[in-house]
Amino acid sequence: MFKFTTGAVAGTAAALLLAGCTSAGPASSEPTTAISAGASHAPTTISVWTFNHLPNEVAAFTAALNRLHAKYPWLTVKFVPNKDDAAFAKAVAAGDPPDVFVASAPDNVGKFCANGTVADLGPYLSSAKVNTTATFPAATLVYTKYQGKQCALPLLTDAFGLYYNKKMFAAAGITTPPKTLSELAADAKKLTVKNANGSIKTYGFVSRSDYNANRYIYTGVQSGTKFYGGDGKATFAADPKWQQLLQWDKSLGDSYGPGNVQKFVGQYQAHADDTSNPFLTGTAAMEFDGEWHIGEIDAAKKGLDYGVAPMPMLDSTSGTYGAGNTLGTVAYLPAGSKHKQEGFFALQQLTTDTTFLNTLADTVSNIPSTFAALQSWDKASDPHWKPLVDMFKNPGSYYKTLAPAGEEDMDTWREFLLQYEQGKVANLPSGLAGIAKKIDNANAQAGN
C-alpha cells in the first residue's frame, strides 16, 4: 500500500544535491506549443521517472504507458521507477534529466521553479487548451503553482482527516466527532484509559508533530493561518494563532504524564502503517492520517468499526471546519529535457486521463486529482472516503505556500516543533520569532 511521505530527500548528501540544483544549460529553442493528439509525428522515445517503486504501482504505470503507446504508436516511453528528488537533482546537474519526473511531494516545486530546473507549463497548457481551473480542484493548484507559474501538474492527491473508533466513542458517551481542537482535547481525555499501575492502555489522541502524519496539523489550515504572509515572510511571530495551536498541542501531550508521549512515539512510529498501528490495535482511539490509511485498514483489519471526519480546527477559526490539508504527488517537465513537446504530451495524458488516474488511485489508495476522475470514481461516495473527497473539493482546503528554499522550510519548522513539544523552548513567542527569521533567511539565500 502506497503511503505518501514528504521525505523524498533524505540525508545530508541529498540535501546538498537539492541545494545546488539548477537548470541544465540554456533554455531550449524547442517550441512551447503542445502536440495535437491527431497529428502525425516522427517516432520519439522519451524517459519518464517516478518515485513509485512497489510492484502494483509500477504495474499501474506500465499499463498506462502501454495504452499510451498503443494509442500513439509514435511515442515510446522508457519508464524508470524508484527515483526521488535527489536522483532527479543529480541528473539535472549532470545535464541528463528525464523528460518527465513524478515526485512524491510538492515541497520542492518552489525551488525547482525558482531556479529554472523545471519548465513553466503555462504556454503548453494554453496551446493544448487545458483550462487548469476547470480540470483540477483548486487545492491542487496551490501546491503546483509558484508565483503565478504552473511549474507542475497534480497526479493524485492526499487529504488528511481524523480517524476515530466508533465503539470507543460510544463507550465514552461521545456521539459526534469533535469539530474544534478544544473538543478534540476533551474527547481525547475521556477516551484515555489507564492500567492499574498508572501506565496508559489507550491514548485518546496523540498530537505530537513527529508521529506519523501529524506534521500536517501544523502547516496552517487547522489554525486558519498561512505559513507565509503577503510579503513572503513567515508568519509565526506575527500571527498569534500559531502560538495558540502549539500551546494546545503541548498541553494535550503534557496531560498524559512525563515520558508517555515519547514512549508512544518511540514504540509506534515504526508501525504507523502496518498491522501494529495503534489505531488498528486499539491503543489509540483517534488518529490523524491521510486517505491511504483507509486502504491500510481495509487490508489489515477489515471490519473495524471506525469513522473518518475532517480534522478539528482551532476554536477561533471553527467556522472553516470541513477544510483541511491537501497535497499530493506532482509531475514536472524538466527544463533540460531534449523532448519537451513530447514530454508535455505524455505528462498531459498521465495527469488528465481518467482511466489511469482512477486505476492508480485504487492501486495506491489515493484520491484522483481531476474533477472528471472524481466524478466517475467508484469510491467517491463511500462513507470512509467521502469526508476526505469533500475536504479535497472544499475551497478552504490548502497546503502551505511554496517557497524557493523548497522543503528546507518544513524541515526547519518541524525541528522547532519537536523542541517545543519536548520542553526545550523556554519562551515560545521568542522562539517563534527566531524560527521565522531562520526560515526567511533560508528563502533569501535561495533567491527569494
C-alpha positions as CSV (number, residue, x, y, z in Angstrom):
1,M,0.0,0.0,0.0
2,F,1.5,3.3,-1.0
3,K,1.8,5.8,1.8
4,F,2.6,9.4,0.9
5,T,5.6,10.9,2.6
6,T,7.2,14.3,2.4
7,G,10.7,13.0,2.8
8,A,11.5,12.4,-0.9
9,V,15.0,13.6,0.0
10,A,16.9,12.1,3.0
11,G,20.3,12.8,4.4
12,T,22.9,15.4,4.0
13,A,24.2,14.3,0.6
14,A,20.7,14.5,-0.9
15,A,20.1,17.9,0.7
16,L,23.3,19.2,-0.8
17,L,22.3,18.0,-4.2
18,L,19.0,19.8,-4.0
19,A,20.6,23.0,-2.7
20,G,22.8,23.1,-5.7
21,C,20.2,22.1,-8.2
22,T,19.9,24.4,-11.2
23,S,18.6,24.1,-14.7
24,A,20.9,22.2,-17.1
25,G,22.2,24.7,-19.6
26,P,20.4,27.5,-21.6
27,A,16.7,27.3,-22.4
28,S,15.9,25.1,-25.4
29,S,14.7,26.7,-28.6
30,E,12.1,24.0,-28.9
31,P,8.6,25.4,-29.4
32,T,6.4,25.6,-26.3
33,T,3.3,24.6,-28.2
34,A,1.5,21.4,-27.5
35,I,1.4,18.5,-29.9
36,S,-2.0,17.8,-31.4
37,A,-3.3,14.4,-30.4
38,G,-4.5,13.8,-34.0
39,A,-1.3,15.0,-35.8
40,S,1.3,12.6,-37.3
41,H,4.6,12.7,-35.6
42,A,8.1,11.2,-36.1
43,P,8.9,8.2,-33.8
44,T,10.2,9.5,-30.5
45,T,11.4,7.9,-27.3
46,I,11.2,9.8,-24.0
47,S,12.0,8.9,-20.4
48,V,9.6,9.1,-17.5
49,W,10.9,8.8,-14.0
50,T,8.7,8.3,-10.9
51,F,9.2,7.8,-7.2
52,N,6.8,4.8,-7.2
53,H,8.5,1.5,-6.7
54,L,6.1,-1.1,-5.3
55,P,5.1,-3.8,-7.8
56,N,1.4,-2.8,-8.0
57,E,2.3,0.8,-8.5
58,V,4.9,0.0,-11.2
59,A,2.3,-2.2,-12.9
60,A,-0.3,0.5,-13.0
61,F,2.2,3.0,-14.6
62,T,3.4,0.4,-17.1
63,A,-0.2,-0.4,-18.2
64,A,-1.0,3.3,-18.6
65,L,2.2,3.9,-20.7
66,N,1.5,0.8,-22.8
67,R,-2.0,2.2,-23.5
68,L,-0.5,5.5,-24.4
69,H,1.9,3.8,-26.9
70,A,-0.9,1.7,-28.4
71,K,-3.0,4.9,-28.9
72,Y,0.0,6.9,-30.2
73,P,2.5,4.4,-31.7
74,W,5.0,7.2,-32.5
75,L,5.6,7.7,-28.8
76,T,7.7,5.2,-26.9
77,V,8.3,5.7,-23.2
78,K,11.3,4.4,-21.2
79,F,9.9,4.1,-17.7
80,V,12.2,4.3,-14.7
81,P,10.6,3.8,-11.3
82,N,12.2,4.4,-7.8
83,K,13.7,7.8,-8.5
84,D,13.5,10.5,-5.8
85,D,14.1,14.3,-5.8
86,A,17.8,13.7,-5.1
87,A,18.3,11.4,-8.1
88,F,16.4,14.0,-10.2
89,A,18.7,16.8,-9.0
90,K,21.8,14.7,-9.7
91,A,20.6,14.0,-13.3
92,V,19.8,17.7,-13.8
93,A,23.3,18.7,-12.6
94,A,24.8,16.2,-15.0
95,G,22.8,17.7,-17.9
96,D,20.9,14.5,-18.5
97,P,17.4,14.9,-16.9
98,P,14.4,12.7,-17.7
99,D,11.7,14.1,-20.0
100,V,9.0,13.8,-17.2
101,F,9.6,13.4,-13.5
102,V,6.9,12.4,-11.0
103,A,7.8,13.4,-7.4
104,S,6.2,12.2,-4.2
105,A,5.8,15.6,-2.6
106,P,5.2,19.2,-3.7
107,D,7.6,20.9,-1.3
108,N,10.4,21.4,-3.9
109,V,8.0,22.9,-6.6
110,G,9.0,26.4,-5.5
111,K,12.7,25.6,-5.5
112,F,12.7,23.8,-8.9
113,C,10.5,26.6,-10.4
114,A,12.6,29.5,-9.0
115,N,15.9,28.1,-10.1
116,G,14.8,27.1,-13.6
117,T,15.1,23.3,-13.0
118,V,11.6,22.7,-14.4
119,A,9.7,24.4,-17.2
120,D,6.7,26.7,-16.9
121,L,3.8,24.6,-18.2
122,G,1.6,27.7,-18.9
123,P,2.4,28.0,-22.7
124,Y,1.9,24.3,-23.3
125,L,-1.3,24.2,-21.4
126,S,-2.6,27.2,-23.2
127,S,-1.7,25.7,-26.6
128,A,-3.3,22.4,-25.6
129,K,-6.4,24.4,-24.5
130,V,-6.3,22.8,-21.0
131,N,-8.2,25.0,-18.5
132,T,-6.5,24.2,-15.2
133,T,-9.2,25.7,-13.0
134,A,-11.9,23.6,-14.8
135,T,-9.7,20.5,-14.8
136,F,-8.2,20.4,-11.3
137,P,-9.7,21.2,-8.0
138,A,-8.4,24.5,-6.6
139,A,-6.5,22.7,-3.7
140,T,-4.1,21.1,-6.3
141,L,-3.2,24.4,-7.9
142,V,-1.9,25.7,-4.5
143,Y,0.9,23.2,-4.5
144,T,1.7,23.1,-8.2
145,K,2.0,26.8,-8.9
146,Y,4.7,29.2,-7.8
147,Q,4.5,32.9,-8.2
148,G,1.9,32.6,-10.9
149,K,3.8,29.9,-12.9
150,Q,2.3,26.5,-13.4
151,C,5.5,24.6,-12.8
152,A,3.9,21.1,-12.1
153,L,0.7,19.3,-12.5
154,P,-1.0,17.1,-9.8
155,L,-1.0,13.4,-10.1
156,L,-3.2,12.0,-7.3
157,T,-3.9,13.8,-4.1
158,D,-3.7,13.2,-0.4
159,A,-6.3,14.6,2.1
160,F,-5.8,14.3,5.8
161,G,-8.5,13.7,8.3
162,L,-9.4,12.4,11.8
163,Y,-9.9,8.7,12.1
164,Y,-12.0,7.6,15.2
165,N,-13.0,4.3,16.7
166,K,-16.9,4.3,16.9
167,K,-17.1,1.6,19.6
168,M,-14.8,3.6,21.9
169,F,-16.7,6.8,21.2
170,A,-20.0,5.1,22.2
171,A,-18.5,3.6,25.3
172,A,-17.3,7.1,26.4
173,G,-20.6,8.7,25.6
174,I,-19.3,10.7,22.7
175,T,-21.9,10.9,19.9
176,T,-20.2,13.0,17.2
177,P,-16.6,13.6,16.2
178,P,-15.0,16.8,17.6
179,K,-15.0,20.0,15.4
180,T,-12.7,22.2,17.4
181,L,-9.3,21.5,19.0
182,S,-10.6,22.1,22.5
183,E,-13.3,19.5,21.8
184,L,-10.7,17.1,20.5
185,A,-8.6,17.5,23.6
186,A,-11.7,17.0,25.9
187,D,-12.7,13.9,23.9
188,A,-9.1,12.6,24.0
189,K,-9.0,12.8,27.8
190,K,-12.4,11.0,28.0
191,L,-11.1,8.2,25.8
192,T,-7.8,7.7,27.5
193,V,-7.7,4.5,29.6
194,K,-5.1,3.8,32.2
195,N,-3.8,0.5,33.6
196,A,-3.9,-0.3,37.3
197,N,-0.2,0.7,37.6
198,G,-0.9,4.1,36.1
199,S,0.5,3.4,32.6
200,I,-1.6,4.2,29.7
201,K,-3.6,1.4,27.9
202,T,-5.4,3.6,25.4
203,Y,-4.5,7.1,24.3
204,G,-7.3,9.3,23.2
205,F,-5.3,11.2,20.6
206,V,-1.5,11.8,20.3
207,S,-0.8,15.2,18.7
208,R,3.0,15.3,18.7
209,S,4.3,16.5,15.4
210,D,6.9,13.8,14.9
211,Y,4.3,11.0,15.0
212,N,3.1,9.6,11.6
213,A,1.4,12.4,9.5
214,N,0.9,14.8,12.5
215,R,3.3,17.4,11.0
216,Y,0.4,18.5,8.7
217,I,-1.6,19.6,11.6
218,Y,0.9,22.4,12.0
219,T,1.1,23.9,8.5
220,G,-1.7,26.4,8.8
221,V,-5.1,25.2,7.7
222,Q,-6.1,23.8,11.1
223,S,-5.4,27.1,12.8
224,G,-6.7,29.3,10.0
225,T,-3.2,30.7,9.3
226,K,-0.8,31.0,6.4
227,F,2.7,29.8,6.6
228,Y,3.8,32.9,4.7
229,G,2.2,36.4,4.6
230,G,1.6,38.5,1.5
231,D,5.2,39.8,1.9
232,G,6.6,36.3,1.6
233,K,7.8,36.3,5.2
234,A,7.0,33.5,7.7
235,T,4.1,34.4,9.9
236,F,4.9,32.5,13.1
237,A,5.7,35.6,15.2
238,A,3.1,37.9,13.5
239,D,0.0,35.7,13.8
240,P,-0.9,34.8,17.4
241,K,-2.9,31.7,16.3
242,W,0.4,29.8,15.8
243,Q,1.1,30.2,19.5
244,Q,-2.4,29.1,20.4
245,L,-2.0,26.0,18.2
246,L,1.3,25.0,19.7
247,Q,0.1,25.6,23.3
248,W,-2.9,23.3,22.6
249,D,-0.5,20.6,21.3
250,K,1.8,20.8,24.3
251,S,-1.0,20.9,26.8
252,L,-2.5,17.8,25.4
253,G,0.8,16.0,25.3
254,D,1.6,17.0,28.9
255,S,-1.7,15.7,30.1
256,Y,-0.6,12.1,29.5
257,G,2.2,12.5,32.0
258,P,6.0,12.7,31.8
259,G,7.6,10.4,29.2
260,N,4.3,8.8,28.0
261,V,4.1,10.5,24.6
262,Q,7.8,9.9,24.0
263,K,7.2,6.2,24.7
264,F,4.2,6.2,22.4
265,V,6.1,7.8,19.5
266,G,9.1,5.6,20.0
267,Q,7.1,2.4,20.1
268,Y,4.6,3.2,17.3
269,Q,6.3,5.5,14.8
270,A,7.8,2.4,13.2
271,H,4.3,0.9,12.9
272,A,2.3,3.9,11.6
273,D,1.3,2.0,8.5
274,D,1.3,-1.7,9.4
275,T,-0.8,-4.2,11.4
276,S,0.7,-2.9,14.7
277,N,-0.6,0.6,14.0
278,P,-2.0,1.9,17.4
279,F,-5.4,2.8,15.8
280,L,-5.8,-0.7,14.5
281,T,-4.8,-2.4,17.8
282,G,-6.9,-0.1,20.0
283,T,-4.0,1.6,21.6
284,A,-5.3,4.9,20.1
285,A,-8.9,5.9,19.9
286,M,-8.3,8.6,17.3
287,E,-5.6,9.2,14.7
288,F,-4.7,11.9,12.2
289,D,-3.8,10.4,8.9
290,G,-4.0,10.5,5.1
291,E,-6.5,8.8,2.9
292,W,-4.2,5.9,2.3
293,H,-5.0,4.8,5.8
294,I,-8.4,3.6,4.6
295,G,-6.6,1.1,2.3
296,E,-4.3,0.0,5.1
297,I,-7.2,-0.6,7.5
298,D,-9.1,-2.5,4.8
299,A,-6.1,-4.7,4.2
300,A,-5.1,-5.2,7.8
301,K,-8.3,-5.1,9.8
302,K,-11.3,-5.4,7.6
303,G,-14.5,-4.8,9.6
304,L,-13.0,-2.3,12.0
305,D,-15.9,0.0,13.1
306,Y,-14.4,3.4,12.5
307,G,-15.3,6.8,11.1
308,V,-13.4,9.5,9.2
309,A,-14.1,13.2,9.7
310,P,-12.4,16.5,8.9
311,M,-9.6,17.4,11.4
312,P,-10.9,19.8,14.0
313,M,-10.0,23.5,13.8
314,L,-8.6,25.9,16.4
315,D,-11.6,27.3,18.2
316,S,-11.2,30.8,16.9
317,T,-11.4,29.5,13.3
318,S,-14.1,26.9,13.8
319,G,-16.2,28.4,11.0
320,T,-13.9,26.8,8.5
321,Y,-14.5,23.3,9.8
322,G,-14.6,20.9,6.8
323,A,-11.5,22.3,5.1
324,G,-8.2,20.5,5.6
325,N,-4.7,19.8,4.5
326,T,-4.5,18.7,0.9
327,L,-1.3,18.0,-1.1
328,G,0.0,15.2,-3.3
329,T,2.3,13.9,-5.9
330,V,3.4,16.2,-8.7
331,A,4.6,15.8,-12.3
332,Y,7.3,18.0,-13.8
333,L,8.5,18.8,-17.3
334,P,12.3,19.3,-16.7
335,A,13.6,22.5,-18.4
336,G,16.6,20.5,-19.7
337,S,14.6,17.8,-21.4
338,K,15.6,17.3,-25.0
339,H,12.0,16.4,-25.9
340,K,9.9,18.9,-24.1
341,Q,6.9,18.8,-26.5
342,E,6.7,15.1,-26.4
343,G,7.4,15.1,-22.6
344,F,4.5,17.5,-22.1
345,F,2.3,15.3,-24.3
346,A,2.9,12.3,-22.1
347,L,2.6,14.4,-18.9
348,Q,-0.7,15.8,-20.1
349,Q,-2.1,12.3,-20.8
350,L,-0.9,10.9,-17.4
351,T,-2.3,13.8,-15.3
352,T,-5.7,14.1,-17.1
353,D,-6.5,10.5,-18.2
354,T,-9.5,9.4,-16.1
355,T,-8.9,5.7,-16.5
356,F,-5.3,5.9,-15.4
357,L,-6.0,8.2,-12.5
358,N,-8.8,6.1,-11.1
359,T,-6.8,2.9,-11.6
360,L,-3.8,4.3,-9.9
361,A,-5.9,5.8,-7.1
362,D,-7.4,2.4,-6.4
363,T,-4.0,0.8,-6.6
364,V,-2.3,3.1,-4.1
365,S,-5.3,4.2,-2.1
366,N,-5.1,7.9,-3.0
367,I,-7.6,10.4,-4.3
368,P,-8.0,11.1,-8.1
369,S,-6.8,14.6,-8.9
370,T,-9.2,15.9,-11.6
371,F,-12.9,16.7,-11.5
372,A,-13.6,14.2,-14.3
373,A,-11.9,11.4,-12.5
374,L,-13.6,12.2,-9.2
375,Q,-17.0,12.2,-10.8
376,S,-16.6,8.7,-12.2
377,W,-14.6,7.2,-9.2
378,D,-16.5,4.4,-7.6
379,K,-15.2,5.2,-4.1
380,A,-16.2,8.9,-4.0
381,S,-19.5,8.2,-2.1
382,D,-18.0,5.5,0.2
383,P,-18.7,6.7,3.8
384,H,-15.0,6.5,4.7
385,W,-13.7,8.2,1.5
386,K,-16.5,10.8,1.1
387,P,-15.4,13.1,4.0
388,L,-11.9,13.3,2.5
389,V,-13.1,13.8,-1.0
390,D,-15.4,16.6,0.2
391,M,-12.4,18.1,2.0
392,F,-10.4,17.9,-1.2
393,K,-13.2,19.8,-3.0
394,N,-13.6,22.3,-0.2
395,P,-12.4,25.8,-1.4
396,G,-11.0,26.4,2.0
397,S,-8.5,23.5,1.8
398,Y,-4.9,24.2,1.0
399,Y,-1.3,23.4,1.6
400,K,1.4,25.8,2.8
401,T,2.7,28.4,0.3
402,L,5.6,27.1,-1.7
403,A,9.0,28.8,-1.3
404,P,12.3,29.0,-3.0
405,A,14.0,27.1,-0.1
406,G,12.0,24.1,-1.0
407,E,11.4,21.5,1.7
408,E,14.0,23.2,3.9
409,D,11.3,25.4,5.4
410,M,9.2,22.5,6.6
411,D,12.3,20.6,7.9
412,T,13.3,23.7,9.9
413,W,9.8,24.2,11.3
414,R,9.4,20.5,12.3
415,E,12.7,20.7,14.2
416,F,11.4,23.6,16.2
417,L,8.1,22.0,16.8
418,L,9.7,19.0,18.4
419,Q,12.0,21.1,20.5
420,Y,9.0,23.0,21.9
421,E,7.0,19.8,22.5
422,Q,9.9,18.3,24.4
423,G,10.1,21.4,26.7
424,K,13.3,22.7,25.2
425,V,11.9,26.1,24.2
426,A,11.7,28.4,27.3
427,N,10.0,31.3,25.6
428,L,7.5,30.4,22.9
429,P,7.0,34.0,21.4
430,S,10.7,34.5,21.2
431,G,11.2,31.0,19.7
432,L,8.6,31.6,17.1
433,A,10.2,34.9,16.1
434,G,13.6,33.2,15.8
435,I,12.4,30.3,13.7
436,A,10.5,32.7,11.4
437,K,13.7,34.7,10.9
438,K,15.7,31.5,10.2
439,I,13.2,30.4,7.5
440,D,13.1,33.8,6.0
441,N,16.9,33.8,5.7
442,A,16.8,30.4,4.0
443,N,14.4,31.7,1.4
444,A,16.5,34.8,0.9
445,Q,19.6,32.7,0.4
446,A,17.7,30.6,-2.1
447,G,16.9,33.7,-4.2
448,N,13.6,35.0,-2.9
